[in-house]
Each structure stands twice: as C-alpha cells, then as structure tokens.
Amino acid sequence: MNGLIERLGVSMFVQITIECWNELFLLLLIIVMQISRHKDRYDRFAGNVKIPLTNELIIFYLAIFLYNFVNIITLIFSGQDSTASYYIMRTGVFCYYLIGAFQTLLFLEVAKTYIAKKNNDKGLERVITAFQLLEVPNLLFLLITPSTGILYFIDEHNNYNRSWGFYVWQGITIITFVFIGAILLLYRKKTDLFIKQIITVAFVLPMAGFLMSFFYDSFNFNNIMVSVSDLLMFILYEKNKTEVTIQNAHELEKSKQELEQSKVRLLVAQIQPHFIYNSLMALQAKSIDNPVVYEGIKNFGNYLRSNFTAMADNELISFEDELKCIRAYLRLEELNFGDKMKVKYDLELNRFMLPALCIEPLVENAVRYGIGTYSKGGTVQIIVRDEEDYIEIEVKDDGSGGNKLTDAQKNRKSIGLENVRLRLKASGMGELMLSQDETGTSAIVRLKYMGVF
C-alpha cells in the first residue's frame, strides 16, 4: 500500500479511493433501480404508469460505472513497466474517451426526446441532431489516436499525456453542454420540472469538472463532479417517481369512480324511467276505486323517481329530497307490515346537503333486517342532531339485531352498507358507524358541518 501511494502520489491515491467508493455507490444505485423497476411491474399503481428517465438513468449509471472503472485501472497501472500494463493503459484510456462521448450523446438524446419531441419542435430536433453529429469528428480523432497521438499519447514510461486534440475534444464537449443548457433556458416554461432539474444537474456539475480539468490535470475533477451529479439525479428521480405514482393512484381511483357513475347513468338510461312513470300513472288511474292500490302505486312511483334522480345526479342533494325518498319507501313497507312497523322522526334540522342515497339504504336495512326479522315488528327511528362541528344522522331499530338473518341476507345487507361508505368516502363529507346488540341496530352517519340553507 505504501509503495502504491509513493508511486502514485497522495493526491492521486485519494482520487482512486474516492472513485472506488463512487463505484460501490453507483453499483448500489443500479441494483436499487433495477429491483424497483421489477417490483413496480406488479404494483397496483406504479405498474400502470411510466416513470420518465428510468431506462436512461440506468444506462447512464452503467456508463459512469464503466467510465470510473477504466479511469481507476489506468491510474493504478500508469507508470508500470510490464506488457500487461502497456495494453491495459492503452485500452483503458481509449475506453475512457469512448464512454465519455457516449454520455454526451445520451444527454443530447434526452434533450431531443423530452424537450424537442414533446413540444413537437422539428427545428430543435434537427439542431440537436447536428450537435450529435459533432461527436463524429471526436470519434474519428479517437480512432486514429492510437497511431497518431492526436488526442493523447502514452509515453515510454507508460504514463498518459494530453495532446492538442484533447482541447478540441473538450471544447466540443463543453460547447455541447452549453447548448443543452441554452435549450433548457429557452424552453424552461415548456419543459417538465423534473426534466429541467435533471438536465440542470447534468449540465452544471460536469461543466464545472471540465473547466477545472483544463487548468489542473493532476486530479480528475470531471469524474468527481459526475459522481456527485449521479447522487443528485437519483434523489430527484425518486422524488418524482413518488409524486407521479401518487398522482396516478388518484387518477386511477377517480377514473374508477367515473366508470361506475357512467355505468349507473347507462343503466338509468336503459331502464327508461319516463316509460315506467307513465305506466305507473296509467295503472294508478285505473285503480282510483281502490285506495290501497292507488296509494301503493303512487308511493312506488315517488320512490323510483327519487332513486333514479339520485343515481343520475353526481351532485349533492338536499336532506329534504332524501327524506321524500325515505317516506315513499316507508309507505310502501307499511303495506307489508301494517301496524307492526312504527316510524318516529326526531329532526333538529333538515335543510342541509348530503350525498344522494346515503340514508335511505340505512332505513331499508333497519326495516328489512331489523324489525323485519322480529315477529312482533318494531320501531324505526330517524334522528338528526345538529352538533357543533358535524351533523349526525342516526337510523335506529329495535328489531332482533340481525341474529336471525340468513347468509344471503347478511351479504345483501353488507353490500348496502358498503355502498353508503363508498358514497361518503367519495364525497369526502363524512363517515358511517354501526353498533349492534340484542336490542337492535344503530347506524350513524356523521357529516362535515358545511352550514345549512
């Protein structure tokens, strides 16, 4: 170790040590991103969205890993007098330049894809292509350098030395990165924030490394700056990935809700409510001499009208409209239960808004699966309390508490309650709470207090 430090010098040994740690860090980033990309394929939300720059950053990190690796190898074998060292130095330096050119082309391609093509700017695409073609003379210089020494040469002591062509190479690279920075400046309002951040990091730090390498060639600032930019890019990528995934999750849930709403609207349209209303009115007119049938058809029509209107309307409705639907339903049930069913109302207020059909299903449950399972019948209470921070609506029955329900009845009841929960959750207005014992069931909806009208 002491011999290596003495041969390379302290500053060069420090650089090799730093770059070795950078290699471990880069390897970790590559593994983390690959594992994350694989897991995202099976994720409910991340699997449905493409995270920008995922493939480009993985390729870039692999290129930087090789870039640093060949630089470390050439630094270690520099000045060594052996056949292996001779070939390692020449192969390593050649690959170092080649990978550097690839990185420049990669970032030009990123600018073309995420700025020019995204903004449908054909002129900018052609200019970027022209800059990509600027790498052709660089590559030609590189190909003939081993025999001409245009970019660099390896002296008789097996040490790397720059030639005049190196400054042409670096000059073209710097001009290219300045051009990328200019694109970012000109298109800053038309470019996604994440892309702007990545290109800024890719432009500023390597540019600083290039400039420092011009004036101080005993320490490779370029590699150090590139490694720092890798870390910043990864942090920006993970932040953007989280934001994109969360946004996609919200949009996915929203689209599912819209799909369900469209199904309801389609169903309502297919049922043709007006035809049903007209038919019921005709039947009602024919049964005018039979008050029970007449009132039953009337209440059934009101019940259907309230439900169809609520299903077809995505807006909030007044509690008064919900109450009309509830009263129509209860009058129909009176035909079945007669005196066995009693209804009590205790309403501190009724002029407020709520999601449609979030109380009526609770009343149905109280009748069908509460007092309906009790031979003596019972009482359904509908209570509205005006609390300080919320409005509380309670539907209470004194039936059997659901102890006599069949499995099919329990399943149907749970679906009705779940629909109420979903309506409240989708609106963001409240929550549903249930309590049940041997004396009956209590369903409580707590709505956010938004004032009354």
Buried (B, 14 or more C-beta within 10 A) or exposed (E): EEEEEEEBEEEBBEBBEBBEEBBEBBEEBBEEBEEBBEEBEEEEBBEEBEBBBBEBBBBBBBBBBBBBBBBBBBBBBBBBEEEEBBEBBBBBBBBBBBBBBBBBBBBBBBBBBBBBBBEEBEEBBEBBEEBBEBBEEBBEBBEEBBEEBBBBBBEEEBEBEBBEBBEBBBEBBBEBBEBBBEBBEEBEEEBEEBBBBBBBBBBBBBBBBBBBBEEEEEBBBBBBBBBBBBBBBBEBBBEBBEEBBEEBBEEBEEEEBEEEBEEBBEEBEEEEBEEBBEEBEEBBEEBEEEEEBBBBBBBBBBBBBBBBBBBBBBEBBBBEBBBBBBBBBBBBBBEEBEEBBBBEEEEEEEEBBBBBBBBBBBBBBBBBBBBBBBEEBBBBBBBBBEEEEBBBBBBBBBBBBBEEBEEEBEEBBEEBBEEBBBBBBBBEBBEBEEEEEEEBBBBBBBBEBEEEE
